[in-house]
Amino acid sequence: MSSPSRPAPRRRTERADAEDVRGLGDLVTRLAVTTYLRRPTVHVVLLAVLGVFAAVCLAAVATRLSAWPLLPLAPLAVAGYGLLRLRSADTDRQLLGWVAVLFCGMAFSLWLISVVGRMFE
């Protein structure tokens, strides 16, 4: 009686190496890099979103007759700067840093828009 032969071990392919994720930082970096580099329209969409947020702030100034709705424009400017620097990022680490600046600025400005909106209800 002979034992059944074992199948030959599969070689690791390049695709399998690309799917290995080691830690949360590697996962976040990989998601940011692949999303941004594979989809060049992401830059245009993010620019449009920043423009809509700024237009909402300016429209609120006209409707509420107050300067308070201009407050979220500062974090929107920081987010816009992060978006511009995102295009010139050379390494994955720089790309991740500018993505963090972009989304933190957008989140903070959204929070400020909601706070200002509740102040004048």
N, C-alpha and C positions, 0 to 999 in steps of 0.2 A: 504494500500500500504506500503510495506516495502522497505526500501532502499537496494540496492544490497550490499552483504557482501564484505568487503574489504579483499584482499588477505593478508595473514600473512606476516609480514616483513621478508625479507630474512636475514639470519644470515651472518655476514661477515666471509668469510673463510680465511684461511691462505694465499691462493693465492691472494685474493683481497687485503690483507694487504701488500703483497709483491709488488703489482703494484702501491701502493700509493707512489707518489714522492712529497716531500716537498722541493721545491727550486732547484736551479741549482746545488748547491754543492752536494745534495743528489743524483741527477740524475747522475752526473759525477762519484761519488763514486760507485754507484750501477753498472754503466756500466763497470768501471774498474775492480771491484771485480768479477762480473759475467763473463766477457769476459776472464779474466786471470785464474780464478779458474775452469771454466768449460772446458776450452781448454788448456790442458798442453802442446800442441805443439806450442802454441804462443811463449813460451820462446825460443824454438829451432829456430823458424822462425825469431824472432827478432835478435837472435845471428847470424844467417846467413846473415841478412840484414846488420848488423854492419860489418861483415866480408867482404861483397861485397864492402861496402863503403871504408873500409881500403885498399882493393885490388885496387880499382880505384885510390886512392891517391898514392899508391906505383907504379902503372903502369904509372901514370902521371909524377912521378919523373923520371922514366926511359925514357919516350918519350920526355919530355920537357927539360931534362938535367938541372934541377933547383931544389932547395930545397923548393921553395914556395908551391908546392902541398902537402908538409908534414904538413902544417899549420892546416888543418882540422882534423888531427889525435888527437889533444888535446881534442876537444869536443867529439870525438868518444870514447876516453878513459873514459871521464866522463859519457857518455851514457852507456858504458860497465859496469862501476862500479855501475850505477843505476840499470842495468839489473841483476847484481849479487846480489845486496842488495834486489832486488824485491823478490827473492826466499825466503828470510828469514824474510819478513815483517810479523809481528804478528797481527797488527790491520789494519782496513780499512784505517785509516788516514796515517799510514806508507806506505801502499800499494799505495795510491794515491800520496803521496809525491815522492816515487821512480819512479812511472810512469811519473810524471811531469819532474823529472830529466832526465829520459831516453829520452822522446820525445823532451824536450828542447835541449838536447845535440845533438840529431839526426838532428833536424831542423837547429840548428846553424852550424853544420858541413856541411849540404847540402848547406846552404847559402855561407859558406866559399869556398866550392868546386866550386860553380858558380862564385864567385868573382875571385878566382884564375884562373879559366878557361877563364874569360873575359880579365884578365890582359895580357895574352899571346896569344891573337888572332892575 
